[in-house]
Amino acid sequence: MGPDVDFAAFSSVGGVSAPPDPGSASSKIRMDVRVTSSPQLDFQNSYAKLSGTVDLRVGGTIAEPSILGRIQITDG
């Protein structure tokens, strides 16, 4: 993560999007990705300085991904 990460850019809040085409390649490619951090993750950008751990699983398809897991903030 760098100081220029904008988490708001990842959300679709405020925008309306059409459902993905079931015949497209991005609807057929399934994901099963696990994201874990080191025991003590330190994150800092212009808005916050946080410490904690991350254990996430990214699944679903590329067109409709889902993220499940835990983000634990221990300091910040």
HTML snippet that shows the backbone in 3Dmol.js (N, CA, C, O; Angstrom):
<script src="https://3Dmol.org/build/3Dmol-min.js"></script>
<div id="view" style="width:600px;height:400px;position:relative"></div>
<script>
const pdb = `
ATOM      1  N   MET A   1       0.842  -1.184   0.000  1.00  0.00           N
ATOM      2  CA  MET A   1       0.000   0.000   0.000  1.00  0.00           C
ATOM      3  C   MET A   1       0.881   1.240   0.000  1.00  0.00           C
ATOM      4  O   MET A   1       1.881   1.311   0.714  1.00  0.00           O
ATOM      5  N   GLY A   2       0.504   2.183  -0.788  1.00  0.00           N
ATOM      6  CA  GLY A   2       1.248   3.425  -0.842  1.00  0.00           C
ATOM      7  C   GLY A   2       0.421   4.568  -0.299  1.00  0.00           C
ATOM      8  O   GLY A   2      -0.764   4.393  -0.014  1.00  0.00           O
ATOM      9  N   PRO A   3       1.020   5.730  -0.153  1.00  0.00           N
ATOM     10  CA  PRO A   3       0.305   6.875   0.404  1.00  0.00           C
ATOM     11  C   PRO A   3      -0.794   7.411  -0.504  1.00  0.00           C
ATOM     12  O   PRO A   3      -1.634   8.188  -0.050  1.00  0.00           O
ATOM     13  N   ASP A   4      -0.810   7.017  -1.774  1.00  0.00           N
ATOM     14  CA  ASP A   4      -1.815   7.536  -2.703  1.00  0.00           C
ATOM     15  C   ASP A   4      -2.981   6.574  -2.922  1.00  0.00           C
ATOM     16  O   ASP A   4      -3.721   6.739  -3.891  1.00  0.00           O
ATOM     17  N   VAL A   5      -3.171   5.574  -2.054  1.00  0.00           N
ATOM     18  CA  VAL A   5      -4.282   4.631  -2.185  1.00  0.00           C
ATOM     19  C   VAL A   5      -5.582   5.329  -1.821  1.00  0.00           C
ATOM     20  O   VAL A   5      -5.688   5.941  -0.758  1.00  0.00           O
ATOM     21  N   ASP A   6      -6.569   5.238  -2.702  1.00  0.00           N
ATOM     22  CA  ASP A   6      -7.878   5.848  -2.481  1.00  0.00           C
ATOM     23  C   ASP A   6      -8.911   4.732  -2.372  1.00  0.00           C
ATOM     24  O   ASP A   6      -9.356   4.203  -3.390  1.00  0.00           O
ATOM     25  N   PHE A   7      -9.300   4.366  -1.138  1.00  0.00           N
ATOM     26  CA  PHE A   7     -10.242   3.277  -0.934  1.00  0.00           C
ATOM     27  C   PHE A   7     -11.624   3.608  -1.488  1.00  0.00           C
ATOM     28  O   PHE A   7     -12.363   2.694  -1.853  1.00  0.00           O
ATOM     29  N   ALA A   8     -11.991   4.870  -1.561  1.00  0.00           N
ATOM     30  CA  ALA A   8     -13.295   5.256  -2.100  1.00  0.00           C
ATOM     31  C   ALA A   8     -13.411   4.885  -3.576  1.00  0.00           C
ATOM     32  O   ALA A   8     -14.516   4.659  -4.070  1.00  0.00           O
ATOM     33  N   ALA A   9     -12.303   4.822  -4.272  1.00  0.00           N
ATOM     34  CA  ALA A   9     -12.328   4.472  -5.693  1.00  0.00           C
ATOM     35  C   ALA A   9     -12.733   3.021  -5.918  1.00  0.00           C
ATOM     36  O   ALA A   9     -13.173   2.668  -7.012  1.00  0.00           O
ATOM     37  N   PHE A  10     -12.590   2.163  -4.887  1.00  0.00           N
ATOM     38  CA  PHE A  10     -12.954   0.760  -5.012  1.00  0.00           C
ATOM     39  C   PHE A  10     -14.440   0.514  -4.812  1.00  0.00           C
ATOM     40  O   PHE A  10     -14.932  -0.562  -5.151  1.00  0.00           O
ATOM     41  N   SER A  11     -15.162   1.478  -4.273  1.00  0.00           N
ATOM     42  CA  SER A  11     -16.582   1.261  -4.003  1.00  0.00           C
ATOM     43  C   SER A  11     -17.426   1.729  -5.179  1.00  0.00           C
ATOM     44  O   SER A  11     -16.998   2.552  -5.988  1.00  0.00           O
ATOM     45  N   SER A  12     -18.632   1.186  -5.252  1.00  0.00           N
ATOM     46  CA  SER A  12     -19.554   1.613  -6.303  1.00  0.00           C
ATOM     47  C   SER A  12     -20.670   2.469  -5.706  1.00  0.00           C
ATOM     48  O   SER A  12     -21.718   2.638  -6.330  1.00  0.00           O
ATOM     49  N   VAL A  13     -20.458   3.003  -4.517  1.00  0.00           N
ATOM     50  CA  VAL A  13     -21.457   3.838  -3.858  1.00  0.00           C
ATOM     51  C   VAL A  13     -21.705   5.080  -4.705  1.00  0.00           C
ATOM     52  O   VAL A  13     -20.765   5.750  -5.131  1.00  0.00           O
ATOM     53  N   GLY A  14     -22.946   5.372  -4.939  1.00  0.00           N
ATOM     54  CA  GLY A  14     -23.299   6.566  -5.702  1.00  0.00           C
ATOM     55  C   GLY A  14     -23.416   6.310  -7.194  1.00  0.00           C
ATOM     56  O   GLY A  14     -23.955   7.144  -7.921  1.00  0.00           O
ATOM     57  N   GLY A  15     -22.920   5.169  -7.664  1.00  0.00           N
ATOM     58  CA  GLY A  15     -22.997   4.863  -9.080  1.00  0.00           C
ATOM     59  C   GLY A  15     -23.872   3.652  -9.312  1.00  0.00           C
ATOM     60  O   GLY A  15     -23.971   2.769  -8.460  1.00  0.00           O
ATOM     61  N   VAL A  16     -24.493   3.618 -10.450  1.00  0.00           N
ATOM     62  CA  VAL A  16     -25.336   2.475 -10.808  1.00  0.00           C
ATOM     63  C   VAL A  16     -24.659   1.793 -11.983  1.00  0.00           C
ATOM     64  O   VAL A  16     -24.300   2.436 -12.970  1.00  0.00           O
ATOM     65  N   SER A  17     -24.489   0.482 -11.866  1.00  0.00           N
ATOM     66  CA  SER A  17     -23.866  -0.242 -12.967  1.00  0.00           C
ATOM     67  C   SER A  17     -24.794  -1.356 -13.427  1.00  0.00           C
ATOM     68  O   SER A  17     -25.587  -1.890 -12.651  1.00  0.00           O
ATOM     69  N   ALA A  18     -24.678  -1.691 -14.694  1.00  0.00           N
ATOM     70  CA  ALA A  18     -25.487  -2.766 -15.262  1.00  0.00           C
ATOM     71  C   ALA A  18     -24.927  -4.104 -14.805  1.00  0.00           C
ATOM     72  O   ALA A  18     -23.726  -4.209 -14.554  1.00  0.00           O
ATOM     73  N   PRO A  19     -25.767  -5.134 -14.689  1.00  0.00           N
ATOM     74  CA  PRO A  19     -25.249  -6.451 -14.318  1.00  0.00           C
ATOM     75  C   PRO A  19     -24.283  -6.960 -15.385  1.00  0.00           C
ATOM     76  O   PRO A  19     -24.432  -6.640 -16.564  1.00  0.00           O
ATOM     77  N   PRO A  20     -23.301  -7.743 -14.975  1.00  0.00           N
ATOM     78  CA  PRO A  20     -22.330  -8.231 -15.960  1.00  0.00           C
ATOM     79  C   PRO A  20     -22.978  -9.204 -16.950  1.00  0.00           C
ATOM     80  O   PRO A  20     -23.935  -9.904 -16.617  1.00  0.00           O
ATOM     81  N   ASP A  21     -22.447  -9.231 -18.150  1.00  0.00           N
ATOM     82  CA  ASP A  21     -22.925 -10.139 -19.188  1.00  0.00           C
ATOM     83  C   ASP A  21     -22.515 -11.564 -18.815  1.00  0.00           C
ATOM     84  O   ASP A  21     -21.322 -11.837 -18.683  1.00  0.00           O
ATOM     85  N   PRO A  22     -23.485 -12.487 -18.639  1.00  0.00           N
ATOM     86  CA  PRO A  22     -23.133 -13.844 -18.223  1.00  0.00           C
ATOM     87  C   PRO A  22     -22.268 -14.588 -19.238  1.00  0.00           C
ATOM     88  O   PRO A  22     -21.638 -15.585 -18.886  1.00  0.00           O
ATOM     89  N   GLY A  23     -22.223 -14.137 -20.462  1.00  0.00           N
ATOM     90  CA  GLY A  23     -21.413 -14.793 -21.484  1.00  0.00           C
ATOM     91  C   GLY A  23     -20.006 -14.250 -21.596  1.00  0.00           C
ATOM     92  O   GLY A  23     -19.196 -14.797 -22.345  1.00  0.00           O
ATOM     93  N   SER A  24     -19.692 -13.185 -20.869  1.00  0.00           N
ATOM     94  CA  SER A  24     -18.365 -12.579 -20.985  1.00  0.00           C
ATOM     95  C   SER A  24     -17.318 -13.418 -20.265  1.00  0.00           C
ATOM     96  O   SER A  24     -17.639 -14.205 -19.374  1.00  0.00           O
ATOM     97  N   ALA A  25     -16.075 -13.240 -20.661  1.00  0.00           N
ATOM     98  CA  ALA A  25     -14.974 -13.987 -20.042  1.00  0.00           C
ATOM     99  C   ALA A  25     -14.843 -13.660 -18.559  1.00  0.00           C
ATOM    100  O   ALA A  25     -14.522 -14.541 -17.761  1.00  0.00           O
ATOM    101  N   SER A  26     -15.085 -12.409 -18.179  1.00  0.00           N
ATOM    102  CA  SER A  26     -14.946 -12.028 -16.774  1.00  0.00           C
ATOM    103  C   SER A  26     -16.023 -12.653 -15.888  1.00  0.00           C
ATOM    104  O   SER A  26     -15.864 -12.703 -14.668  1.00  0.00           O
ATOM    105  N   SER A  27     -17.104 -13.125 -16.480  1.00  0.00           N
ATOM    106  CA  SER A  27     -18.142 -13.827 -15.718  1.00  0.00           C
ATOM    107  C   SER A  27     -17.840 -15.309 -15.577  1.00  0.00           C
ATOM    108  O   SER A  27     -18.469 -15.998 -14.773  1.00  0.00           O
ATOM    109  N   LYS A  28     -16.888 -15.804 -16.347  1.00  0.00           N
ATOM    110  CA  LYS A  28     -16.559 -17.229 -16.327  1.00  0.00           C
ATOM    111  C   LYS A  28     -15.297 -17.542 -15.524  1.00  0.00           C
ATOM    112  O   LYS A  28     -15.084 -18.691 -15.137  1.00  0.00           O
ATOM    113  N   ILE A  29     -14.464 -16.544 -15.271  1.00  0.00           N
ATOM    114  CA  ILE A  29     -13.212 -16.766 -14.540  1.00  0.00           C
ATOM    115  C   ILE A  29     -13.480 -16.628 -13.051  1.00  0.00           C
ATOM    116  O   ILE A  29     -13.845 -15.554 -12.572  1.00  0.00           O
ATOM    117  N   ARG A  30     -13.295 -17.731 -12.317  1.00  0.00           N
ATOM    118  CA  ARG A  30     -13.539 -17.748 -10.876  1.00  0.00           C
ATOM    119  C   ARG A  30     -12.236 -17.475 -10.137  1.00  0.00           C
ATOM    120  O   ARG A  30     -11.153 -17.840 -10.595  1.00  0.00           O
ATOM    121  N   MET A  31     -12.362 -16.824  -8.985  1.00  0.00           N
ATOM    122  CA  MET A  31     -11.196 -16.485  -8.167  1.00  0.00           C
ATOM    123  C   MET A  31     -11.264 -17.198  -6.827  1.00  0.00           C
ATOM    124  O   MET A  31     -12.346 -17.441  -6.293  1.00  0.00           O
ATOM    125  N   ASP A  32     -10.106 -17.526  -6.296  1.00  0.00           N
ATOM    126  CA  ASP A  32      -9.963 -18.044  -4.946  1.00  0.00           C
ATOM    127  C   ASP A  32      -8.593 -17.580  -4.455  1.00  0.00           C
ATOM    128  O   ASP A  32      -7.605 -18.305  -4.562  1.00  0.00           O
ATOM    129  N   VAL A  33      -8.550 -16.366  -3.917  1.00  0.00           N
ATOM    130  CA  VAL A  33      -7.301 -15.722  -3.517  1.00  0.00           C
ATOM    131  C   VAL A  33      -7.348 -15.423  -2.027  1.00  0.00           C
ATOM    132  O   VAL A  33      -8.348 -14.907  -1.528  1.00  0.00           O
ATOM    133  N   ARG A  34      -6.279 -15.740  -1.317  1.00  0.00           N
ATOM    134  CA  ARG A  34      -6.201 -15.414   0.103  1.00  0.00           C
ATOM    135  C   ARG A  34      -5.139 -14.341   0.290  1.00  0.00           C
ATOM    136  O   ARG A  34      -4.033 -14.444  -0.241  1.00  0.00           O
ATOM    137  N   VAL A  35      -5.490 -13.307   1.055  1.00  0.00           N
ATOM    138  CA  VAL A  35      -4.594 -12.192   1.340  1.00  0.00           C
ATOM    139  C   VAL A  35      -4.371 -12.151   2.843  1.00  0.00           C
ATOM    140  O   VAL A  35      -5.314 -11.956   3.609  1.00  0.00           O
ATOM    141  N   THR A  36      -3.135 -12.333   3.264  1.00  0.00           N
ATOM    142  CA  THR A  36      -2.801 -12.247   4.686  1.00  0.00           C
ATOM    143  C   THR A  36      -1.650 -11.279   4.865  1.00  0.00           C
ATOM    144  O   THR A  36      -0.824 -11.097   3.969  1.00  0.00           O
ATOM    145  N   SER A  37      -1.607 -10.666   6.025  1.00  0.00           N
ATOM    146  CA  SER A  37      -0.528  -9.732   6.322  1.00  0.00           C
ATOM    147  C   SER A  37       0.481 -10.382   7.242  1.00  0.00           C
ATOM    148  O   SER A  37       0.259 -11.476   7.762  1.00  0.00           O
ATOM    149  N   SER A  38       1.576  -9.704   7.432  1.00  0.00           N
ATOM    150  CA  SER A  38       2.542 -10.122   8.440  1.00  0.00           C
ATOM    151  C   SER A  38       1.881  -9.959   9.807  1.00  0.00           C
ATOM    152  O   SER A  38       0.851  -9.292   9.910  1.00  0.00           O
ATOM    153  N   PRO A  39       2.441 -10.547  10.847  1.00  0.00           N
ATOM    154  CA  PRO A  39       1.797 -10.455  12.163  1.00  0.00           C
ATOM    155  C   PRO A  39       1.509  -9.014  12.613  1.00  0.00           C
ATOM    156  O   PRO A  39       0.547  -8.784  13.346  1.00  0.00           O
ATOM    157  N   GLN A  40       2.303  -8.070  12.197  1.00  0.00           N
ATOM    158  CA  GLN A  40       2.039  -6.680  12.558  1.00  0.00           C
ATOM    159  C   GLN A  40       2.141  -5.823  11.302  1.00  0.00           C
ATOM    160  O   GLN A  40       3.239  -5.467  10.874  1.00  0.00           O
ATOM    161  N   LEU A  41       0.998  -5.495  10.715  1.00  0.00           N
ATOM    162  CA  LEU A  41       0.936  -4.670   9.514  1.00  0.00           C
ATOM    163  C   LEU A  41       0.860  -3.206   9.923  1.00  0.00           C
ATOM    164  O   LEU A  41       0.035  -2.837  10.758  1.00  0.00           O
ATOM    165  N   ASP A  42       1.706  -2.379   9.347  1.00  0.00           N
ATOM    166  CA  ASP A  42       1.659  -0.936   9.582  1.00  0.00           C
ATOM    167  C   ASP A  42       1.250  -0.267   8.285  1.00  0.00           C
ATOM    168  O   ASP A  42       1.862  -0.499   7.243  1.00  0.00           O
ATOM    169  N   PHE A  43       0.222   0.559   8.343  1.00  0.00           N
ATOM    170  CA  PHE A  43      -0.329   1.240   7.170  1.00  0.00           C
ATOM    171  C   PHE A  43      -0.392   2.734   7.476  1.00  0.00           C
ATOM    172  O   PHE A  43      -0.849   3.136   8.546  1.00  0.00           O
ATOM    173  N   GLN A  44       0.065   3.548   6.538  1.00  0.00           N
ATOM    174  CA  GLN A  44       0.013   4.991   6.742  1.00  0.00           C
ATOM    175  C   GLN A  44      -0.232   5.669   5.402  1.00  0.00           C
ATOM    176  O   GLN A  44       0.419   5.356   4.406  1.00  0.00           O
ATOM    177  N   ASN A  45      -1.192   6.616   5.391  1.00  0.00           N
ATOM    178  CA  ASN A  45      -1.383   7.493   4.240  1.00  0.00           C
ATOM    179  C   ASN A  45      -1.692   8.881   4.782  1.00  0.00           C
ATOM    180  O   ASN A  45      -1.510   9.133   5.974  1.00  0.00           O
ATOM    181  N   SER A  46      -2.149   9.773   3.938  1.00  0.00           N
ATOM    182  CA  SER A  46      -2.380  11.153   4.368  1.00  0.00           C
ATOM    183  C   SER A  46      -3.572  11.289   5.308  1.00  0.00           C
ATOM    184  O   SER A  46      -3.738  12.334   5.937  1.00  0.00           O
ATOM    185  N   TYR A  47      -4.421  10.233   5.421  1.00  0.00           N
ATOM    186  CA  TYR A  47      -5.607  10.293   6.268  1.00  0.00           C
ATOM    187  C   TYR A  47      -5.453   9.556   7.593  1.00  0.00           C
ATOM    188  O   TYR A  47      -6.074   9.933   8.587  1.00  0.00           O
ATOM    189  N   ALA A  48      -4.630   8.511   7.616  1.00  0.00           N
ATOM    190  CA  ALA A  48      -4.586   7.680   8.822  1.00  0.00           C
ATOM    191  C   ALA A  48      -3.256   6.965   8.950  1.00  0.00           C
ATOM    192  O   ALA A  48      -2.523   6.782   7.979  1.00  0.00           O
ATOM    193  N   LYS A  49      -2.970   6.567  10.181  1.00  0.00           N
ATOM    194  CA  LYS A  49      -1.833   5.713  10.496  1.00  0.00           C
ATOM    195  C   LYS A  49      -2.388   4.575  11.348  1.00  0.00           C
ATOM    196  O   LYS A  49      -2.851   4.805  12.465  1.00  0.00           O
ATOM    197  N   LEU A  50      -2.343   3.343  10.826  1.00  0.00           N
ATOM    198  CA  LEU A  50      -2.970   2.200  11.480  1.00  0.00           C
ATOM    199  C   LEU A  50      -1.980   1.053  11.627  1.00  0.00           C
ATOM    200  O   LEU A  50      -1.033   0.919  10.853  1.00  0.00           O
ATOM    201  N   SER A  51      -2.225   0.234  12.639  1.00  0.00           N
ATOM    202  CA  SER A  51      -1.498  -1.020  12.820  1.00  0.00           C
ATOM    203  C   SER A  51      -2.524  -2.117  13.026  1.00  0.00           C
ATOM    204  O   SER A  51      -3.580  -1.884  13.615  1.00  0.00           O
ATOM    205  N   GLY A  52      -2.218  -3.314  12.544  1.00  0.00           N
ATOM    206  CA  GLY A  52      -3.143  -4.418  12.725  1.00  0.00           C
ATOM    207  C   GLY A  52      -2.780  -5.600  11.874  1.00  0.00           C
ATOM    208  O   GLY A  52      -1.629  -5.759  11.467  1.00  0.00           O
ATOM    209  N   THR A  53      -3.774  -6.441  11.599  1.00  0.00           N
ATOM    210  CA  THR A  53      -3.581  -7.626  10.772  1.00  0.00           C
ATOM    211  C   THR A  53      -4.705  -7.742   9.751  1.00  0.00           C
ATOM    212  O   THR A  53      -5.791  -7.194   9.943  1.00  0.00           O
ATOM    213  N   VAL A  54      -4.435  -8.457   8.670  1.00  0.00           N
ATOM    214  CA  VAL A  54      -5.409  -8.669   7.602  1.00  0.00           C
ATOM    215  C   VAL A  54      -5.423 -10.152   7.243  1.00  0.00           C
ATOM    216  O   VAL A  54      -4.370 -10.766   7.071  1.00  0.00           O
ATOM    217  N   ASP A  55      -6.623 -10.726   7.132  1.00  0.00           N
ATOM    218  CA  ASP A  55      -6.809 -12.094   6.658  1.00  0.00           C
ATOM    219  C   ASP A  55      -8.089 -12.094   5.825  1.00  0.00           C
ATOM    220  O   ASP A  55      -9.188 -12.171   6.373  1.00  0.00           O
ATOM    221  N   LEU A  56      -7.950 -12.009   4.509  1.00  0.00           N
ATOM    222  CA  LEU A  56      -9.084 -11.878   3.603  1.00  0.00           C
ATOM    223  C   LEU A  56      -9.069 -12.985   2.560  1.00  0.00           C
ATOM    224  O   LEU A  56      -8.015 -13.523   2.221  1.00  0.00           O
ATOM    225  N   ARG A  57     -10.248 -13.314   2.058  1.00  0.00           N
ATOM    226  CA  ARG A  57     -10.389 -14.254   0.949  1.00  0.00           C
ATOM    227  C   ARG A  57     -11.215 -13.585  -0.135  1.00  0.00           C
ATOM    228  O   ARG A  57     -12.329 -13.126   0.116  1.00  0.00           O
ATOM    229  N   VAL A  58     -10.666 -13.533  -1.340  1.00  0.00           N
ATOM    230  CA  VAL A  58     -11.346 -12.945  -2.488  1.00  0.00           C
ATOM    231  C   VAL A  58     -11.864 -14.097  -3.334  1.00  0.00           C
ATOM    232  O   VAL A  58     -11.086 -14.935  -3.789  1.00  0.00           O
ATOM    233  N   GLY A  59     -13.182 -14.140  -3.547  1.00  0.00           N
ATOM    234  CA  GLY A  59     -13.788 -15.220  -4.318  1.00  0.00           C
ATOM    235  C   GLY A  59     -14.762 -14.673  -5.338  1.00  0.00           C
ATOM    236  O   GLY A  59     -14.759 -13.478  -5.634  1.00  0.00           O
ATOM    237  N   GLY A  60     -15.590 -15.541  -5.871  1.00  0.00           N
ATOM    238  CA  GLY A  60     -16.544 -15.135  -6.897  1.00  0.00           C
ATOM    239  C   GLY A  60     -15.894 -15.109  -8.265  1.00  0.00           C
ATOM    240  O   GLY A  60     -14.919 -15.818  -8.513  1.00  0.00           O
ATOM    241  N   THR A  61     -16.427 -14.304  -9.135  1.00  0.00           N
ATOM    242  CA  THR A  61     -15.860 -14.153 -10.476  1.00  0.00           C
ATOM    243  C   THR A  61     -15.212 -12.784 -10.592  1.00  0.00           C
ATOM    244  O   THR A  61     -15.380 -11.928  -9.722  1.00  0.00           O
ATOM    245  N   ILE A  62     -14.476 -12.588 -11.668  1.00  0.00           N
ATOM    246  CA  ILE A  62     -13.858 -11.276 -11.891  1.00  0.00           C
ATOM    247  C   ILE A  62     -14.943 -10.222 -12.068  1.00  0.00           C
ATOM    248  O   ILE A  62     -14.773  -9.086 -11.624  1.00  0.00           O
ATOM    249  N   ALA A  63     -16.062 -10.579 -12.710  1.00  0.00           N
ATOM    250  CA  ALA A  63     -17.160  -9.634 -12.927  1.00  0.00           C
ATOM    251  C   ALA A  63     -17.890  -9.302 -11.632  1.00  0.00           C
ATOM    252  O   ALA A  63     -18.355  -8.177 -11.450  1.00  0.00           O
ATOM    253  N   GLU A  64     -17.992 -10.283 -10.727  1.00  0.00           N
ATOM    254  CA  GLU A  64     -18.693 -10.087  -9.455  1.00  0.00           C
ATOM    255  C   GLU A  64     -17.868 -10.682  -8.304  1.00  0.00           C
ATOM    256  O   GLU A  64     -18.181 -11.761  -7.800  1.00  0.00           O
ATOM    257  N   PRO A  65     -16.819  -9.971  -7.901  1.00  0.00           N
ATOM    258  CA  PRO A  65     -15.976 -10.492  -6.822  1.00  0.00           C
ATOM    259  C   PRO A  65     -16.646 -10.331  -5.455  1.00  0.00           C
ATOM    260  O   PRO A  65     -17.506  -9.471  -5.269  1.00  0.00           O
ATOM    261  N   SER A  66     -16.240 -11.161  -4.521  1.00  0.00           N
ATOM    262  CA  SER A  66     -16.689 -11.018  -3.143  1.00  0.00           C
ATOM    263  C   SER A  66     -15.465 -11.099  -2.240  1.00  0.00           C
ATOM    264  O   SER A  66     -14.522 -11.841  -2.515  1.00  0.00           O
ATOM    265  N   ILE A  67     -15.494 -10.330  -1.165  1.00  0.00           N
ATOM    266  CA  ILE A  67     -14.383 -10.309  -0.216  1.00  0.00           C
ATOM    267  C   ILE A  67     -14.932 -10.668   1.151  1.00  0.00           C
ATOM    268  O   ILE A  67     -15.855 -10.026   1.652  1.00  0.00           O
ATOM    269  N   LEU A  68     -14.359 -11.695   1.747  1.00  0.00           N
ATOM    270  CA  LEU A  68     -14.736 -12.139   3.088  1.00  0.00           C
ATOM    271  C   LEU A  68     -13.476 -12.214   3.925  1.00  0.00           C
ATOM    272  O   LEU A  68     -12.390 -12.470   3.405  1.00  0.00           O
ATOM    273  N   GLY A  69     -13.620 -11.991   5.210  1.00  0.00           N
ATOM    274  CA  GLY A  69     -12.457 -12.144   6.079  1.00  0.00           C
ATOM    275  C   GLY A  69     -12.478 -11.166   7.224  1.00  0.00           C
ATOM    276  O   GLY A  69     -13.525 -10.676   7.646  1.00  0.00           O
ATOM    277  N   ARG A  70     -11.280 -10.897   7.714  1.00  0.00           N
ATOM    278  CA  ARG A  70     -11.142 -10.081   8.909  1.00  0.00           C
ATOM    279  C   ARG A  70     -10.005  -9.078   8.746  1.00  0.00           C
ATOM    280  O   ARG A  70      -8.912  -9.412   8.289  1.00  0.00           O
ATOM    281  N   ILE A  71     -10.297  -7.843   9.132  1.00  0.00           N
ATOM    282  CA  ILE A  71      -9.283  -6.805   9.266  1.00  0.00           C
ATOM    283  C   ILE A  71      -9.331  -6.358  10.708  1.00  0.00           C
ATOM    284  O   ILE A  71     -10.347  -5.835  11.165  1.00  0.00           O
ATOM    285  N   GLN A  72      -8.245  -6.557  11.426  1.00  0.00           N
ATOM    286  CA  GLN A  72      -8.202  -6.208  12.833  1.00  0.00           C
ATOM    287  C   GLN A  72      -7.237  -5.037  13.021  1.00  0.00           C
ATOM    288  O   GLN A  72      -6.050  -5.136  12.710  1.00  0.00           O
ATOM    289  N   ILE A  73      -7.769  -3.931  13.534  1.00  0.00           N
ATOM    290  CA  ILE A  73      -6.969  -2.746  13.797  1.00  0.00           C
ATOM    291  C   ILE A  73      -6.609  -2.748  15.279  1.00  0.00           C
ATOM    292  O   ILE A  73      -7.487  -2.747  16.141  1.00  0.00           O
ATOM    293  N   THR A  74      -5.314  -2.750  15.565  1.00  0.00           N
ATOM    294  CA  THR A  74      -4.862  -2.796  16.950  1.00  0.00           C
ATOM    295  C   THR A  74      -4.399  -1.443  17.469  1.00  0.00           C
ATOM    296  O   THR A  74      -4.290  -1.234  18.678  1.00  0.00           O
ATOM    297  N   ASP A  75      -4.125  -0.524  16.545  1.00  0.00           N
ATOM    298  CA  ASP A  75      -3.655   0.809  16.959  1.00  0.00           C
ATOM    299  C   ASP A  75      -3.929   1.781  15.831  1.00  0.00           C
ATOM    300  O   ASP A  75      -3.770   1.442  14.658  1.00  0.00           O
ATOM    301  N   GLY A  76      -4.340   2.982  16.179  1.00  0.00           N
ATOM    302  CA  GLY A  76      -4.516   3.993  15.141  1.00  0.00           C
ATOM    303  C   GLY A  76      -5.602   4.991  15.446  1.00  0.00           C
ATOM    304  O   GLY A  76      -5.850   5.896  14.649  1.00  0.00           O
TER     305      GLY A  76
END
`;
const viewer = $3Dmol.createViewer("view");
viewer.addModel(pdb, "pdb");
viewer.setStyle({}, {cartoon: {color: "spectrum"}});
viewer.zoomTo();
viewer.render();
</script>
